[in-house]
Amino acid sequence: MKNRSLVSINDYSKEEYLKILDIAEEFEKNPKQNIFEKYVVATLFFEPSTRTRLSFESAVNQLGGKIIGFSDASSSSVKKGESLKDTIKTVANYSDLIVMRHPLEGSARFASEVSDVPIINAGDGANQHPTQCLLDLYSIRKTQGKIDDLHIAFVGDLKYGRTVHSNVIALTNFKCTFHFVSPTELKLPSAVKRHIKESNLEYYQYTDLSEVIPKVDILYMTRIQRERFSDPMEYERVKNAYILNGNMLANSKPNLKVLHPLPRVNEIDENVDEMKQAYYFQQAKNGVYVRQALMAAILGVK
Amino acid sequence: MESKKLRTELVVSALENGTVIDHIPSKNVFQVIKILNLDTFDNQILFGTNLDSKRYGKKGIIKVKNKFFEIEEINKIAIVAPSATLIVIKNFEIIEKKPVEVPGIVDKFIKCINPNCVTNHENIHTRFTVIDKDAMKLQCHYCEKTTSKENFIFI
């Protein structure tokens, strides 16, 4: 993985991302090491994403690396009309690795083609966010002891949720059974279902959340956004149907964990937070270890 | 029989040296001209459309004098005219005759349908992988979205 960009989850093989999860486990045991001392990491956030940026920057800082960059495009030369190519080529002169978030789909792929240093895609529009996917795989493996043979439910906006799409595609490398819970308007696109069929795996679709809870090992919740609905009435009708509260977990399997990419709005009631099934804050913490592992592998120090 | 032979003579073989692109769907002739940038050529070019064809009912044909295309160049037209046949003529004789092939990669000449794709905002040549040759579905190398035949816009 040394010097290789990570733009899309498919850029790395299953073996390669399992290797990253193994390295992340080492960092979880010992997250503060001085192994990035010689390196400068650029974090270029052409659109704000405080959570993702802080996670990357915390990962670099804990390993003793230096950070340059910007947290939103209004404070960069983009505002003066500089092309993406010129911004990337310039920053590549100043850094060993570029982490970028950009509102346009395909921007990270393009950057990886013009940059002399590797690129990590921290989200390109609605397309890919591979480190989220890696930290979700890490969280699944960590809580279940394996990724194979699990029943995994995805709940909420499955049509536009890029996290759901990349997770499903990554999980088709493992022998998982999928359960999809969403309003009819926000069902998983057939292009993503095709990956499941090609892998000879099974999936089931539901509109009722409570029905799926006793069946699964992982309950992956996502936010349903009002602006995704062409009919605002339809949003009002469905918005409360996909809210998880503590009572609903009464019949869950003992090993069930609830995941969420965060930020949460109201789709998980706060009364779930203190229950043993709640894992979403630990999941966010795992993001730091996984990003440390990925950057260490790309920089060639692990 | 006699008249058909005559037509073949007129349409195909009346070229001393050059390339004939035959069996183009009539409605796609002008697209093929655009894709191959024939409008910028100085060579003599003859084209016809809505000609009678035994195989297709109606067809179009393009003849370019003294021009021999690279295979990559000619395969581009398979995107809009997969039934087309390429005929290479030297000294009034057919040297080569073969169907065009849909390429695996499509570079530069089709616009990505996704308005939020980076290729529609920065100065970048488009690039697609052909993921379905029959339905002619192209996946953008950059944004990974699919553009299908009915949405093709030529750059």
Interface residues (C-beta under 8 A of the other chain):
Chain A: S8 S83 L84 K85 H102 P103 L104 E105 G106 S107 R109 F110 D124 G125 A126 N127 Q128 A191
Chain B: N114 N116 C117 V118 T119 H121 E122 N123 I124 C140 H141 Y142 C143 E144 K145 T146
